[in-house]
Amino acid sequence: MTNLEDALLAVEAGADAVGFVFYEKSPRCVTVETVREIVARLPREIQKVGVFAGESIPNAVDTARYAGIEALQMYPLTYQKYVAGDLKAYASGIGGPKAYLAVPAALFLGEGSNNVSGFSQERPAGLFDTLFLDSGSSQQPGGTGRTFNWHEAAMAVKELSLRQKVVIAGGLTPQNVGEAIEILQPWGVDVVSGVEASPGKKDPEKVRAFVRAVREMDRKAS
């Protein structure tokens, strides 16, 4: 979200959470002051998420606290950095918002399939209990507008879901989100470019259509 109008649109459409990008290279980047003003106008029950790329967890926590954000969606530009340093520091007492880890789905595909079994052991217990799988890379962590191979990823998502909640991102639209849910059975889905009129500005009809499609899959599963 980059403006109050779009955030309220998402709430009205039935979204469970709204996100704010603090990555300077993103066309959707917003200032902490703007986010603070928007968050103050949103219902308490809507989760407010700060999206960070290559940022240290302590700095992200400080930003989130000031802005009134209750969760961090962290895109590490160097994955091992989070395993070796920031994770241990966060777990040892920094505390604060919930922390979600966002990584390329490719990390667990092909030759990376071995990463699936070892992933939970690489993070402190209770930290990053929600994993976002995206189609990005270190050059463009998210917002690519591209999907990853859902069929190829299905087994990895199933195994990862045994240990943490899995959210699917990358190239989702009102037209394809139902298929993604059917194939991958994720805990949640995350959309950006697929419901935009232009980078940073939402298309009201696309937002409503996306939420309707997700809720329809919810009804089929219940």
C-alpha positions as YAML, in Angstrom:
chain: A
units: angstrom
residues:
- id: 1
  name: MET
  ca: [0.00, 0.00, 0.00]
- id: 2
  name: THR
  ca: [1.17, 3.52, -0.81]
- id: 3
  name: ASN
  ca: [-1.93, 5.50, 0.14]
- id: 4
  name: LEU
  ca: [-4.90, 5.45, 2.51]
- id: 5
  name: GLU
  ca: [-7.48, 5.04, -0.25]
- id: 6
  name: ASP
  ca: [-5.98, 1.74, -1.41]
- id: 7
  name: ALA
  ca: [-5.55, 0.46, 2.14]
- id: 8
  name: LEU
  ca: [-9.21, 1.14, 2.93]
- id: 9
  name: LEU
  ca: [-10.18, -0.50, -0.35]
- id: 10
  name: ALA
  ca: [-8.38, -3.68, 0.67]
- id: 11
  name: VAL
  ca: [-10.09, -3.63, 4.05]
- id: 12
  name: GLU
  ca: [-13.50, -3.14, 2.46]
- id: 13
  name: ALA
  ca: [-12.82, -5.99, 0.02]
- id: 14
  name: GLY
  ca: [-12.09, -8.37, 2.88]
- id: 15
  name: ALA
  ca: [-8.30, -8.66, 2.98]
- id: 16
  name: ASP
  ca: [-6.79, -10.02, 6.21]
- id: 17
  name: ALA
  ca: [-3.62, -7.90, 6.04]
- id: 18
  name: VAL
  ca: [-2.09, -4.96, 4.23]
- id: 19
  name: GLY
  ca: [1.60, -4.43, 3.54]
- id: 20
  name: PHE
  ca: [3.91, -1.44, 3.23]
- id: 21
  name: VAL
  ca: [7.21, -1.61, 1.35]
- id: 22
  name: PHE
  ca: [10.26, 0.05, 2.89]
- id: 23
  name: TYR
  ca: [12.72, -1.12, 0.21]
- id: 24
  name: GLU
  ca: [14.08, 2.01, -1.48]
- id: 25
  name: LYS
  ca: [14.53, 0.37, -4.88]
- id: 26
  name: SER
  ca: [10.86, -0.56, -5.10]
- id: 27
  name: PRO
  ca: [8.43, 1.69, -7.00]
- id: 28
  name: ARG
  ca: [6.04, 1.01, -4.10]
- id: 29
  name: CYS
  ca: [8.39, 2.30, -1.40]
- id: 30
  name: VAL
  ca: [6.71, 4.53, 1.18]
- id: 31
  name: THR
  ca: [8.06, 6.64, 4.02]
- id: 32
  name: VAL
  ca: [7.62, 5.63, 7.63]
- id: 33
  name: GLU
  ca: [5.66, 8.84, 8.25]
- id: 34
  name: THR
  ca: [3.19, 8.00, 5.48]
- id: 35
  name: VAL
  ca: [2.73, 4.49, 6.85]
- id: 36
  name: ARG
  ca: [2.24, 5.81, 10.36]
- id: 37
  name: GLU
  ca: [-0.58, 8.06, 9.13]
- id: 38
  name: ILE
  ca: [-2.26, 5.28, 7.15]
- id: 39
  name: VAL
  ca: [-2.00, 2.70, 9.93]
- id: 40
  name: ALA
  ca: [-3.68, 5.08, 12.36]
- id: 41
  name: ARG
  ca: [-6.78, 5.04, 10.13]
- id: 42
  name: LEU
  ca: [-7.07, 1.27, 9.71]
- id: 43
  name: PRO
  ca: [-9.17, -1.14, 11.78]
- id: 44
  name: ARG
  ca: [-7.35, -2.85, 14.62]
- id: 45
  name: GLU
  ca: [-8.18, -6.35, 13.34]
- id: 46
  name: ILE
  ca: [-6.37, -5.82, 10.01]
- id: 47
  name: GLN
  ca: [-2.76, -6.94, 10.28]
- id: 48
  name: LYS
  ca: [-0.26, -4.29, 9.18]
- id: 49
  name: VAL
  ca: [2.92, -5.70, 7.67]
- id: 50
  name: GLY
  ca: [6.18, -3.95, 6.87]
- id: 51
  name: VAL
  ca: [8.06, -5.36, 3.88]
- id: 52
  name: PHE
  ca: [11.85, -5.08, 4.10]
- id: 53
  name: ALA
  ca: [14.61, -6.27, 1.76]
- id: 54
  name: GLY
  ca: [18.24, -6.54, 2.84]
- id: 55
  name: GLU
  ca: [17.46, -4.73, 6.09]
- id: 56
  name: SER
  ca: [18.71, -5.83, 9.48]
- id: 57
  name: ILE
  ca: [16.03, -7.09, 11.81]
- id: 58
  name: PRO
  ca: [16.83, -4.53, 14.56]
- id: 59
  name: ASN
  ca: [16.41, -1.64, 12.10]
- id: 60
  name: ALA
  ca: [13.20, -3.14, 10.75]
- id: 61
  name: VAL
  ca: [11.87, -3.54, 14.28]
- id: 62
  name: ASP
  ca: [12.57, 0.13, 15.03]
- id: 63
  name: THR
  ca: [10.77, 1.21, 11.86]
- id: 64
  name: ALA
  ca: [7.81, -1.04, 12.58]
- id: 65
  name: ARG
  ca: [7.40, 0.19, 16.12]
- id: 66
  name: TYR
  ca: [7.37, 3.82, 15.03]
- id: 67
  name: ALA
  ca: [4.93, 3.18, 12.18]
- id: 68
  name: GLY
  ca: [2.57, 1.04, 14.27]
- id: 69
  name: ILE
  ca: [3.26, -2.10, 12.25]
- id: 70
  name: GLU
  ca: [2.82, -5.47, 13.92]
- id: 71
  name: ALA
  ca: [4.65, -7.82, 11.55]
- id: 72
  name: LEU
  ca: [7.83, -7.85, 9.47]
- id: 73
  name: GLN
  ca: [8.04, -9.52, 6.07]
- id: 74
  name: MET
  ca: [11.79, -9.90, 5.60]
- id: 75
  name: TYR
  ca: [13.41, -10.49, 2.20]
- id: 76
  name: PRO
  ca: [17.08, -11.28, 2.87]
- id: 77
  name: LEU
  ca: [19.33, -10.39, -0.04]
- id: 78
  name: THR
  ca: [21.85, -12.86, 1.37]
- id: 79
  name: TYR
  ca: [19.97, -15.74, 2.93]
- id: 80
  name: GLN
  ca: [22.80, -17.08, 5.11]
- id: 81
  name: LYS
  ca: [23.20, -13.67, 6.76]
- id: 82
  name: TYR
  ca: [19.86, -14.17, 8.47]
- id: 83
  name: VAL
  ca: [20.77, -17.64, 9.65]
- id: 84
  name: ALA
  ca: [24.15, -16.72, 11.05]
- id: 85
  name: GLY
  ca: [23.55, -13.31, 12.54]
- id: 86
  name: ASP
  ca: [20.25, -11.49, 12.66]
- id: 87
  name: LEU
  ca: [18.13, -14.50, 13.57]
- id: 88
  name: LYS
  ca: [20.19, -15.33, 16.62]
- id: 89
  name: ALA
  ca: [20.18, -11.71, 17.76]
- id: 90
  name: TYR
  ca: [16.43, -11.41, 17.33]
- id: 91
  name: ALA
  ca: [15.76, -14.67, 19.16]
- id: 92
  name: SER
  ca: [18.01, -13.74, 22.06]
- id: 93
  name: GLY
  ca: [15.91, -10.84, 23.23]
- id: 94
  name: ILE
  ca: [15.26, -8.05, 20.73]
- id: 95
  name: GLY
  ca: [11.61, -9.04, 20.65]
- id: 96
  name: GLY
  ca: [8.93, -6.94, 18.98]
- id: 97
  name: PRO
  ca: [6.75, -7.59, 15.92]
- id: 98
  name: LYS
  ca: [6.12, -10.96, 14.38]
- id: 99
  name: ALA
  ca: [8.74, -11.83, 11.78]
- id: 100
  name: TYR
  ca: [7.97, -13.54, 8.47]
- id: 101
  name: LEU
  ca: [10.71, -14.79, 6.16]
- id: 102
  name: ALA
  ca: [10.31, -14.30, 2.40]
- id: 103
  name: VAL
  ca: [12.59, -16.24, 0.05]
- id: 104
  name: PRO
  ca: [12.61, -17.29, -3.61]
- id: 105
  name: ALA
  ca: [10.73, -20.54, -4.17]
- id: 106
  name: ALA
  ca: [13.74, -21.60, -6.25]
- id: 107
  name: LEU
  ca: [15.61, -22.07, -2.98]
- id: 108
  name: PHE
  ca: [13.66, -25.31, -2.52]
- id: 109
  name: LEU
  ca: [13.38, -26.51, -6.12]
- id: 110
  name: GLY
  ca: [15.63, -28.73, -8.25]
- id: 111
  name: GLU
  ca: [19.02, -29.09, -6.62]
- id: 112
  name: GLY
  ca: [17.70, -27.01, -3.73]
- id: 113
  name: SER
  ca: [15.20, -29.69, -2.69]
- id: 114
  name: ASN
  ca: [17.60, -30.72, 0.08]
- id: 115
  name: ASN
  ca: [17.00, -27.33, 1.70]
- id: 116
  name: VAL
  ca: [13.45, -28.36, 2.58]
- id: 117
  name: SER
  ca: [14.36, -30.83, 5.32]
- id: 118
  name: GLY
  ca: [17.03, -28.63, 6.84]
- id: 119
  name: PHE
  ca: [15.14, -25.35, 6.77]
- id: 120
  name: SER
  ca: [13.46, -25.60, 10.16]
- id: 121
  name: GLN
  ca: [16.70, -26.51, 11.88]
- id: 122
  name: GLU
  ca: [18.40, -23.38, 10.55]
- id: 123
  name: ARG
  ca: [16.23, -20.94, 12.46]
- id: 124
  name: PRO
  ca: [15.60, -20.57, 16.18]
- id: 125
  name: ALA
  ca: [12.45, -22.30, 17.40]
- id: 126
  name: GLY
  ca: [9.36, -20.10, 17.19]
- id: 127
  name: LEU
  ca: [10.94, -17.53, 14.86]
- id: 128
  name: PHE
  ca: [9.73, -17.06, 11.29]
- id: 129
  name: ASP
  ca: [6.85, -19.50, 11.74]
- id: 130
  name: THR
  ca: [5.41, -18.12, 8.49]
- id: 131
  name: LEU
  ca: [7.35, -18.54, 5.25]
- id: 132
  name: PHE
  ca: [6.62, -16.50, 2.11]
- id: 133
  name: LEU
  ca: [7.64, -18.19, -1.15]
- id: 134
  name: ASP
  ca: [8.08, -15.68, -3.96]
- id: 135
  name: SER
  ca: [9.40, -15.65, -7.51]
- id: 136
  name: GLY
  ca: [12.02, -12.99, -6.85]
- id: 137
  name: SER
  ca: [15.80, -12.97, -6.67]
- id: 138
  name: SER
  ca: [18.51, -11.04, -4.85]
- id: 139
  name: GLN
  ca: [18.33, -8.42, -7.64]
- id: 140
  name: GLN
  ca: [14.53, -8.06, -7.36]
- id: 141
  name: PRO
  ca: [13.34, -9.61, -4.09]
- id: 142
  name: GLY
  ca: [9.62, -9.24, -4.83]
- id: 143
  name: GLY
  ca: [7.05, -7.51, -7.00]
- id: 144
  name: THR
  ca: [8.23, -9.31, -10.13]
- id: 145
  name: GLY
  ca: [4.76, -10.01, -11.47]
- id: 146
  name: ARG
  ca: [5.96, -13.51, -12.39]
- id: 147
  name: THR
  ca: [4.82, -16.86, -11.05]
- id: 148
  name: PHE
  ca: [7.10, -19.73, -10.14]
- id: 149
  name: ASN
  ca: [6.44, -23.34, -11.22]
- id: 150
  name: TRP
  ca: [3.60, -24.34, -8.88]
- id: 151
  name: HIS
  ca: [3.52, -27.98, -9.95]
- id: 152
  name: GLU
  ca: [7.26, -28.35, -9.39]
- id: 153
  name: ALA
  ca: [6.96, -26.64, -6.02]
- id: 154
  name: ALA
  ca: [3.94, -28.61, -4.77]
- id: 155
  name: MET
  ca: [5.90, -31.29, -2.88]
- id: 156
  name: ALA
  ca: [8.25, -28.77, -1.28]
- id: 157
  name: VAL
  ca: [5.31, -26.62, -0.15]
- id: 158
  name: LYS
  ca: [3.60, -29.69, 1.32]
- id: 159
  name: GLU
  ca: [6.71, -30.61, 3.32]
- id: 160
  name: LEU
  ca: [7.42, -27.04, 4.42]
- id: 161
  name: SER
  ca: [3.81, -26.69, 5.57]
- id: 162
  name: LEU
  ca: [4.39, -29.42, 8.13]
- id: 163
  name: ARG
  ca: [6.74, -27.10, 10.04]
- id: 164
  name: GLN
  ca: [5.44, -23.59, 9.37]
- id: 165
  name: LYS
  ca: [2.69, -21.64, 7.65]
- id: 166
  name: VAL
  ca: [3.42, -21.10, 3.96]
- id: 167
  name: VAL
  ca: [2.24, -18.07, 1.99]
- id: 168
  name: ILE
  ca: [2.50, -17.99, -1.80]
- id: 169
  name: ALA
  ca: [3.46, -14.82, -3.65]
- id: 170
  name: GLY
  ca: [4.64, -13.87, -7.11]
- id: 171
  name: GLY
  ca: [2.51, -13.20, -10.17]
- id: 172
  name: LEU
  ca: [-0.84, -13.95, -8.56]
- id: 173
  name: THR
  ca: [-3.94, -12.44, -10.15]
- id: 174
  name: PRO
  ca: [-7.71, -12.79, -9.72]
- id: 175
  name: GLN
  ca: [-7.62, -15.20, -12.66]
- id: 176
  name: ASN
  ca: [-4.91, -17.59, -11.43]
- id: 177
  name: VAL
  ca: [-5.02, -17.46, -7.62]
- id: 178
  name: GLY
  ca: [-7.62, -20.23, -7.44]
- id: 179
  name: GLU
  ca: [-5.36, -22.54, -9.44]
- id: 180
  name: ALA
  ca: [-2.38, -21.67, -7.23]
- id: 181
  name: ILE
  ca: [-4.36, -22.50, -4.09]
- id: 182
  name: GLU
  ca: [-5.67, -25.74, -5.57]
- id: 183
  name: ILE
  ca: [-2.18, -26.95, -6.51]
- id: 184
  name: LEU
  ca: [-0.19, -25.74, -3.50]
- id: 185
  name: GLN
  ca: [-2.75, -25.66, -0.65]
- id: 186
  name: PRO
  ca: [-0.93, -22.77, 1.07]
- id: 187
  name: TRP
  ca: [-1.87, -21.18, 4.38]
- id: 188
  name: GLY
  ca: [-2.17, -17.81, 2.62]
- id: 189
  name: VAL
  ca: [-1.59, -15.83, -0.57]
- id: 190
  name: ASP
  ca: [0.07, -12.46, -1.11]
- id: 191
  name: VAL
  ca: [-0.62, -10.17, -4.07]
- id: 192
  name: VAL
  ca: [0.87, -6.90, -5.32]
- id: 193
  name: SER
  ca: [1.18, -6.23, -9.05]
- id: 194
  name: GLY
  ca: [-1.70, -8.54, -9.93]
- id: 195
  name: VAL
  ca: [-4.24, -6.09, -8.50]
- id: 196
  name: GLU
  ca: [-2.62, -2.82, -9.58]
- id: 197
  name: ALA
  ca: [-3.61, -0.25, -12.16]
- id: 198
  name: SER
  ca: [0.01, 0.97, -12.10]
- id: 199
  name: PRO
  ca: [2.94, 0.38, -9.71]
- id: 200
  name: GLY
  ca: [1.81, 1.55, -6.30]
- id: 201
  name: LYS
  ca: [-1.82, 2.20, -7.26]
- id: 202
  name: LYS
  ca: [-4.51, -0.45, -6.84]
- id: 203
  name: ASP
  ca: [-7.30, -1.29, -9.27]
- id: 204
  name: PRO
  ca: [-10.49, -1.52, -7.16]
- id: 205
  name: GLU
  ca: [-12.15, -4.17, -9.33]
- id: 206
  name: LYS
  ca: [-9.04, -6.34, -9.37]
- id: 207
  name: VAL
  ca: [-8.69, -6.11, -5.58]
- id: 208
  name: ARG
  ca: [-12.30, -7.15, -5.04]
- id: 209
  name: ALA
  ca: [-12.06, -9.93, -7.65]
- id: 210
  name: PHE
  ca: [-8.90, -11.30, -6.05]
- id: 211
  name: VAL
  ca: [-10.43, -11.50, -2.57]
- id: 212
  name: ARG
  ca: [-13.60, -13.08, -4.00]
- id: 213
  name: ALA
  ca: [-11.54, -15.74, -5.75]
- id: 214
  name: VAL
  ca: [-9.64, -16.55, -2.55]
- id: 215
  name: ARG
  ca: [-12.82, -16.71, -0.46]
- id: 216
  name: GLU
  ca: [-14.40, -19.03, -3.01]
- id: 217
  name: MET
  ca: [-11.48, -21.44, -2.56]
- id: 218
  name: ASP
  ca: [-11.93, -21.13, 1.21]
- id: 219
  name: ARG
  ca: [-15.57, -22.17, 0.86]
- id: 220
  name: LYS
  ca: [-14.65, -25.17, -1.29]
- id: 221
  name: ALA
  ca: [-12.09, -26.31, 1.29]
- id: 222
  name: SER
  ca: [-14.43, -25.96, 4.28]
...
